Amino acid sequence: MSDQPRNGAPSSEAPGDESPFIFLAEDDIDDQEILIESFKALYPDMTVKAEVNGLRAIQFLQRLPDHLLPCLIVLDYNLPEVDGSEILQRLKEDNRFDHIPKVVWSTSNSDLFRSRSISMGAKAYFVKPTDINSINNLAKEMLSYCNIIV
């Protein structure tokens, strides 16, 4: 199973082992690929599982057994079907996800989106960078939430 998106249809299978992985909910395939490439460039052994809409993201996360939960959940704010703040709300209702850092990244720098995300349990809200160096720096910061220092 590949952690790279395939023709806009990311993998939604649970990881096969107990190595740490990042879960990414992102509907823009280009943004998804860029962030995954940045994670892999910084930490080649990191697995990233991705979904392209909020409903599938929730379903994927809820199916995971406790010992296979991700070390980080990255959510786009504006997702089809269920947005990032609603995903955060649903995860907040399930104590299995309490210890997992969650971050939101979005093209919007809306104070409302930021405050809503933080109040729903996000550790951080990032505006998507437009240059590769900034994306790599953001990926490095996100990896630190998994206790991975690069």
N, C-alpha and C positions, 0 to 999 in steps of 0.2 A: 504494500500500500504506500503510495507516495503522499508526501505532505504538500506537494506543489499542486496548485489548481490545475484541473484538466478540463479544457474547453468550457470554462465557466462553471464547472461542476466540481467543487472541492470535495475532498474526502470527508465522509461523515461517519466513518467507522471509528470505534474506540481504539486507542493505541494498544499495541499488542504486548507491551512489556511495562515495567514499572519505572522507566526512565522519565525524567520530567519533560513536560511538553507545555506549549503555549496554545491556548485556544483563541482564535481570531474570528470575529464576526464582522465581515466586510463585504458589501455588495459590489464595490468597484473592483473589478478583477485586476486592473493596473495597480491600484493602491495596494491590493492584497499581495500581488507578486513582488512589488518593491519592498514592502515591509518584511515579507518572508525572506527575500534575498539578503536584506540587511541583517536580520537575525542570524541567518546561516553564515554570512561573511564574518560576523563577530564571534559566533559560537557554532561551528559546523555540526556538532552533535545534537543541536536543539531540533526537536520535532515541532512542527506547527500544524495544528489541525484547524481547518477553516470551514465556515459556512457562509452562504451568501444572503441569508435573510434571518430575521430575528426569531421567527417561529421555529425554524430548523435548528437555530443555535440553542434555544431553550430545550428542545427535544433531545439534541445530542448530549448536552450537559446533564440533563436529568437521567439519562440512561446509563451514565458512567457509574461503575462501582466506586465506593469510597476510596479504595487504594489506587485508583487510576485517575483521580481528579487532576486537572492541570495546575501548574505552578503559577500561572498568570492567565487572566481573561482580558482580552483586548476587544473592545466594542466600538464600532462606528456608531455615532449617535443616530444618524438618519438611515435606518435599515428598513427594507420592505417588510410588511406584515406586522412586525413588532419592533418598536424603536429601542435604542440603547437604554433609555431610562426605564422603560417597562421591563426589559431583561434584568436590569439591576434590581428593580422592585421584586420581581419573581425570585431571583437568587437570594435576596434578603429574607424571604419567607422560608427558605430552606437552610437550616443551620449547617448543613454539610459544606456550604460555600463560604461560611463566615471567615475562615482563615485564608482564603485565596484572595490575593490582591486583584482588584479589577480596575482597569483604566479605560477611559473613553478617548477616542481620537476622532476628530471631525474637521470638516472644512469650515465649519461655523465657529466664530469666536463670540457667539452669543453669551452674555452674562447669565441669561435665564437657563440655557442649556448647561452651562458650567455649574451653576449653583444647584440645579436639579440633579445632575449627575453626582456631585459630591454628597448631596443630602441623601441620595439613594445608595451610597456606599462605595462610590468610586474613590480610589486613592488619589487619582489625578485626572485632569481633563487637558488634553493636548490638541492644539490646532495643527492639522496636518501640514508639515513643512513642504516647501516646493522645490528644494534643492537636495541633492543626494547626501551632501555632508550633514545637513541638518537632520535628514531622515536617519542616517547612521547614528548620529548622536542621540536621537530619540530612541532608537532601537536599543542602544547601549543602556540608556536610563531604564527602559522597560525591562531589560534583562536583569537589572539590579533587583527588581521586585521578586525575581526567582532566586535571589541570592547568588547570582552568577556575575562575577566581576570580570570584565574584559578590558 
